[in-house]
Amino acid sequence: MLNEHTLDQLRSLRLDGMVRAIEEQATSTAAATLSFDERLTLLVQREVAWRDDRRVQRLLKAAKLKVSSACIEDINWRASRALDRSLINTLAGGDWLRHARNLLITGATGSGKTWLACALAHQAARSGFSVLYVRAARLFDELQVAHGDGSFARRLTQLAKLDLLVIDDFAISPMGAPERNDLLELLDDRIGTRSTLITSQLPVKAWHTYLNDPTLADAILDRVVHSSHKIELKGTRSMREGEAPTAT
């Protein structure tokens, strides 16, 4: 095994995965039979895997998912949900994110919108995409505060850089002119470059009326609905067995 000074030098270079692999090889009889090239290959592979895992953990922490345990492997495929397995598998592959397409998930309270959104966001982070989850009401409150302290433009720039922005519980409360204008600004920065996932109890066809401003409604829906994937959940139980029926 390498001496401690050399291991410390590797740690100073932030090669922690390689250090861990070296320590494991030192106690492995199988490793002793490998050639130098074979052992070096294993060390490099371990370092790459270590870095990939650390990056995913950072992305998941930054995502702030409401249901951090949600993952597509745990989806409940009950026929009563009318959930398209082919579409979910396609979304899990991540091409919708690579092509900056949006995803709209609608359904009644308890149908599992938030859980499914978090599962797909979790998959996105595992695939290396930057993600942020936020409830619509909290997002608009945050943007109004940003107007007041002069950080609005900077915050929009930060949001525009996210590969996936999850806006949960859209249209759950009345929306005023300031919120409509902020939503348009936010979506305008993301159209064609980044993906947005929106969940709502309100069917997409009712969003225009909800926005209550024909001109802005046309502009907003053009940016979010055009070429988007849509999932309309059925039923009133959560997407995962054992989860509370009232989860949204």
C-alpha positions as CSV (number, residue, x, y, z in Angstrom):
1,M,0.0,0.0,0.0
2,L,1.1,3.6,-0.7
3,N,2.6,5.4,2.3
4,E,0.4,7.9,4.2
5,H,2.2,10.9,2.7
6,T,1.3,9.9,-0.8
7,L,-2.3,9.2,0.3
8,D,-2.4,12.7,1.8
9,Q,-1.2,14.1,-1.5
10,L,-4.0,12.3,-3.3
11,R,-6.5,13.7,-0.8
12,S,-5.1,17.2,-1.3
13,L,-5.8,16.7,-5.1
14,R,-9.4,15.7,-4.1
15,L,-8.9,12.2,-5.4
16,D,-10.9,10.7,-2.6
17,G,-12.4,7.9,-4.7
18,M,-9.0,6.8,-5.7
19,V,-7.8,6.8,-2.1
20,R,-10.7,4.7,-1.0
21,A,-10.0,2.2,-3.8
22,I,-6.3,2.0,-2.9
23,E,-7.2,1.3,0.7
24,E,-9.6,-1.5,-0.4
25,Q,-7.0,-3.0,-2.8
26,A,-4.5,-3.1,0.0
27,T,-6.7,-5.7,1.8
28,S,-7.8,-7.6,-1.3
29,T,-6.0,-10.8,-2.3
30,A,-7.7,-10.6,-5.7
31,A,-6.2,-7.2,-6.3
32,A,-2.7,-8.6,-5.7
33,T,-3.0,-10.8,-8.7
34,L,-3.7,-7.9,-11.1
35,S,-1.2,-6.2,-13.3
36,F,-0.3,-2.5,-12.8
37,D,-2.4,-1.4,-15.7
38,E,-5.4,-3.4,-14.4
39,R,-5.1,-1.9,-11.0
40,L,-4.7,1.6,-12.3
41,T,-7.8,1.2,-14.5
42,L,-9.8,0.2,-11.4
43,L,-8.5,3.2,-9.5
44,V,-9.4,5.6,-12.3
45,Q,-12.9,4.0,-12.7
46,R,-13.5,4.3,-8.9
47,E,-12.5,8.0,-9.0
48,V,-14.9,8.7,-11.9
49,A,-17.8,6.8,-10.1
50,W,-17.0,8.7,-6.9
51,R,-17.2,12.1,-8.6
52,D,-20.4,11.2,-10.4
53,D,-22.0,10.1,-7.2
54,R,-21.0,13.2,-5.4
55,R,-22.3,15.4,-8.2
56,V,-25.7,13.6,-8.1
57,Q,-25.9,14.1,-4.4
58,R,-25.2,17.8,-4.8
59,L,-27.8,18.1,-7.5
60,L,-30.4,16.3,-5.4
61,K,-29.7,18.5,-2.3
62,A,-30.0,21.7,-4.4
63,A,-33.3,20.4,-6.0
64,K,-35.1,20.7,-2.6
65,L,-37.7,18.2,-3.7
66,K,-40.8,18.0,-1.5
67,V,-40.8,14.2,-1.7
68,S,-37.1,13.4,-1.7
69,S,-37.7,9.7,-1.6
70,A,-39.9,9.6,-4.8
71,C,-38.3,7.7,-7.7
72,I,-39.7,6.3,-10.9
73,E,-38.8,2.7,-9.8
74,D,-41.6,3.0,-7.1
75,I,-44.4,4.3,-9.4
76,N,-47.7,2.5,-8.9
77,W,-48.9,1.4,-12.3
78,R,-52.5,0.7,-11.3
79,A,-54.7,0.6,-14.4
80,S,-57.2,3.0,-12.8
81,R,-54.6,5.8,-13.1
82,A,-54.5,5.7,-16.9
83,L,-50.7,6.4,-16.6
84,D,-48.9,5.8,-19.9
85,R,-45.9,3.6,-19.1
86,S,-44.3,4.3,-22.5
87,L,-44.4,8.0,-21.9
88,I,-42.9,7.7,-18.4
89,N,-40.1,5.6,-19.7
90,T,-39.5,8.1,-22.4
91,L,-39.4,10.9,-19.9
92,A,-37.0,8.9,-17.7
93,G,-34.6,8.8,-20.6
94,G,-34.2,12.6,-20.4
95,D,-34.6,13.5,-24.0
96,W,-37.4,16.0,-23.1
97,L,-34.8,17.8,-21.0
98,R,-32.1,17.7,-23.7
99,H,-34.6,19.3,-26.1
100,A,-36.0,21.8,-23.6
101,R,-39.6,20.5,-23.7
102,N,-42.0,21.1,-20.9
103,L,-44.1,18.7,-18.9
104,L,-47.6,19.5,-17.5
105,I,-49.1,17.2,-14.9
106,T,-52.7,17.7,-13.9
107,G,-55.2,15.8,-11.7
108,A,-57.3,16.0,-8.6
109,T,-56.0,16.4,-5.1
110,G,-54.6,13.1,-4.0
111,S,-53.9,11.8,-7.5
112,G,-50.1,11.9,-7.0
113,K,-49.1,15.0,-9.0
114,T,-46.4,16.2,-6.6
115,W,-45.0,12.7,-6.0
116,L,-44.7,12.0,-9.8
117,A,-43.2,15.4,-10.4
118,C,-40.6,14.7,-7.7
119,A,-39.9,11.2,-9.1
120,L,-39.2,12.6,-12.5
121,A,-37.2,15.5,-11.0
122,H,-35.2,13.0,-9.0
123,Q,-34.5,11.0,-12.2
124,A,-33.4,14.2,-13.9
125,A,-30.9,15.0,-11.1
126,R,-29.6,11.4,-11.3
127,S,-29.0,12.0,-15.0
128,G,-26.9,15.0,-14.3
129,F,-29.4,17.8,-14.8
130,S,-29.8,20.8,-12.4
131,V,-33.2,20.9,-10.8
132,L,-35.2,23.1,-8.4
133,Y,-38.6,22.3,-6.9
134,V,-40.8,25.2,-5.7
135,R,-44.5,25.7,-5.0
136,A,-46.1,28.3,-7.3
137,A,-47.3,30.5,-4.4
138,R,-43.9,30.6,-2.8
139,L,-42.2,31.3,-6.1
140,F,-44.4,34.3,-6.8
141,D,-43.9,35.6,-3.3
142,E,-40.1,35.2,-3.7
143,L,-40.2,37.1,-7.0
144,Q,-42.3,40.0,-5.5
145,V,-39.7,40.3,-2.7
146,A,-37.0,40.3,-5.3
147,H,-38.7,43.3,-7.0
148,G,-38.5,45.2,-3.7
149,D,-34.9,44.5,-2.9
150,G,-33.6,44.9,-6.5
151,S,-32.6,41.3,-7.0
152,F,-35.3,40.4,-9.5
153,A,-33.2,40.4,-12.6
154,R,-30.5,38.3,-10.8
155,R,-33.0,35.8,-9.6
156,L,-34.5,35.4,-13.0
157,T,-31.0,34.8,-14.4
158,Q,-30.4,32.1,-11.8
159,L,-33.7,30.4,-12.6
160,A,-33.1,30.6,-16.3
161,K,-29.9,28.5,-15.9
162,L,-31.7,25.5,-14.3
163,D,-32.1,22.6,-16.6
164,L,-35.5,21.8,-14.9
165,L,-37.7,24.1,-12.9
166,V,-40.6,22.3,-11.1
167,I,-43.5,24.6,-10.3
168,D,-45.9,22.7,-8.1
169,D,-49.6,23.6,-7.3
170,F,-50.0,26.1,-10.1
171,A,-53.5,27.8,-10.2
172,I,-54.3,26.8,-6.7
173,S,-55.1,30.5,-5.7
174,P,-56.1,33.6,-7.7
175,M,-53.3,35.3,-9.7
176,G,-52.9,39.0,-10.0
177,A,-51.2,41.2,-12.6
178,P,-47.8,41.1,-10.9
179,E,-47.8,37.3,-10.8
180,R,-48.8,37.0,-14.4
181,N,-46.1,39.4,-15.5
182,D,-43.5,37.6,-13.5
183,L,-44.6,34.2,-14.8
184,L,-44.3,35.5,-18.4
185,E,-40.8,36.9,-17.7
186,L,-39.7,33.6,-16.1
187,L,-41.0,31.4,-19.0
188,D,-39.7,33.8,-21.6
189,D,-36.2,33.3,-20.3
190,R,-36.6,29.5,-20.4
191,I,-38.5,28.8,-23.7
192,G,-36.4,26.8,-26.1
193,T,-33.5,26.5,-23.8
194,R,-34.6,24.9,-20.5
195,S,-37.5,22.6,-19.3
196,T,-40.3,23.5,-16.9
197,L,-42.5,21.0,-15.1
198,I,-45.9,22.4,-13.9
199,T,-48.4,20.5,-11.7
200,S,-52.0,21.7,-11.3
201,Q,-55.4,20.6,-10.1
202,L,-56.8,22.7,-12.9
203,P,-57.0,21.1,-16.4
204,V,-54.7,22.7,-18.9
205,K,-57.7,23.8,-21.0
206,A,-58.9,25.9,-18.1
207,W,-55.6,27.8,-17.6
208,H,-56.5,30.5,-20.1
209,T,-59.6,31.5,-18.2
210,Y,-57.8,31.2,-14.9
211,L,-55.1,33.7,-16.0
212,N,-57.9,36.2,-16.5
213,D,-56.0,38.4,-19.1
214,P,-56.4,37.3,-22.7
215,T,-53.2,38.9,-24.0
216,L,-50.9,37.7,-21.2
217,A,-52.7,34.3,-21.1
218,D,-52.0,33.8,-24.8
219,A,-48.3,34.7,-24.3
220,I,-47.9,32.5,-21.2
221,L,-49.6,29.5,-22.7
222,D,-47.7,29.8,-25.9
223,R,-44.5,29.4,-24.0
224,V,-45.5,26.6,-21.7
225,V,-48.1,24.5,-23.5
226,H,-46.6,24.4,-27.0
227,S,-44.9,21.1,-27.7
228,S,-45.2,20.0,-24.1
229,H,-45.8,16.6,-22.7
230,K,-49.0,16.2,-20.8
231,I,-50.0,13.8,-18.1
232,E,-53.6,13.8,-16.7
233,L,-53.7,11.6,-13.6
234,K,-56.8,9.7,-12.6
235,G,-57.9,8.4,-9.3
236,T,-57.5,9.8,-5.8
237,R,-54.7,7.7,-4.3
238,S,-51.0,8.4,-4.3
239,M,-48.7,7.1,-7.0
240,R,-46.9,4.8,-4.5
241,E,-48.5,2.2,-2.3
242,G,-48.6,3.2,1.3
243,E,-48.3,7.0,0.7
244,A,-51.0,9.2,2.2
245,P,-54.1,9.4,-0.1
246,T,-54.2,13.2,0.4
247,A,-50.7,13.7,-1.1
248,T,-50.9,16.1,-4.1
